[in-house]
Amino acid sequence: MTAAQQEELYTQYRGKVLGYIRARVNNREDAEDLCQDVFVKVFRAADRYDAEKSAPGTWIYAVTRNAVIDYFRKNRPAEELPEDLTDDALPEDAVMQTALLDELAAALEQLPDELTDIIVARYYDRLPLTEIAERMGLSYGAVKLRHQKALLLLRTAMAT
């Protein structure tokens, strides 16, 4: 891919990529960094892009979505430990919790993008369904139904 092609691709998709990321990542600086990372990945992997399989926008969107998922995996919110914490917890509990989080992440990847977005907004960003509906341009009822569907699909995926 030539520099001119890279510049054209960047100009055409930067706004869309940044908008997608900003809708999911609250920190503006992190979102801008993530946007730059997406285009670095796209340009480095340009030789593996197959125009017969998907349009450039679809491919860039997939790279963006995966980058956002990776961002949330790396930046899980850390909670401060209470000072009166005893060492009663078994090491197996921590292993089980990590395993469950990994299983949840794998199950989230199986959901359609829209359902993943609703789950991330609801439980990671802690947004009410009314605000999610507003951001997504959907009715509250539609978001509520899709939220329930997403939870059902997650339960099913994690039960197997």
TAPE-V798116 format. One record per backbone hydrogen bond with DSSP energy under -1.0 kcal/mol. CO is the residue of the C=O (numbers start at 0). NH is the residue of the N-H. If there is no record, write none. Layout:
[[CO & NH] [CO & NH]]
This chain:
[[1 & 5] [2 & 6] [3 & 7] [4 & 8] [5 & 9] [6 & 10] [7 & 11] [8 & 12] [9 & 13] [12 & 16] [13 & 17] [14 & 18] [15 & 19] [16 & 20] [17 & 21] [18 & 22] [20 & 23] [20 & 24] [26 & 30] [27 & 31] [28 & 32] [29 & 33] [30 & 34] [31 & 35] [32 & 36] [33 & 37] [34 & 38] [35 & 39] [36 & 40] [37 & 41] [38 & 42] [39 & 43] [40 & 44] [44 & 47] [49 & 52] [49 & 53] [54 & 58] [55 & 59] [56 & 60] [57 & 61] [58 & 62] [59 & 63] [60 & 64] [61 & 65] [62 & 66] [63 & 67] [64 & 68] [65 & 69] [66 & 70] [67 & 71] [68 & 72] [69 & 73] [70 & 74] [81 & 84] [89 & 92] [90 & 94] [91 & 95] [92 & 96] [93 & 97] [94 & 98] [95 & 99] [96 & 100] [97 & 101] [98 & 102] [99 & 103] [100 & 104] [101 & 105] [102 & 106] [103 & 107] [104 & 108] [107 & 110] [111 & 115] [112 & 116] [113 & 117] [114 & 118] [115 & 119] [116 & 120] [117 & 121] [118 & 122] [119 & 123] [119 & 124] [120 & 126] [127 & 131] [128 & 132] [129 & 133] [130 & 134] [131 & 135] [132 & 137] [138 & 142] [139 & 143] [140 & 144] [141 & 145] [142 & 146] [143 & 147] [144 & 148] [145 & 149] [146 & 150] [147 & 151] [148 & 152] [149 & 153] [150 & 154] [151 & 155] [152 & 156] [153 & 157] [154 & 158]]
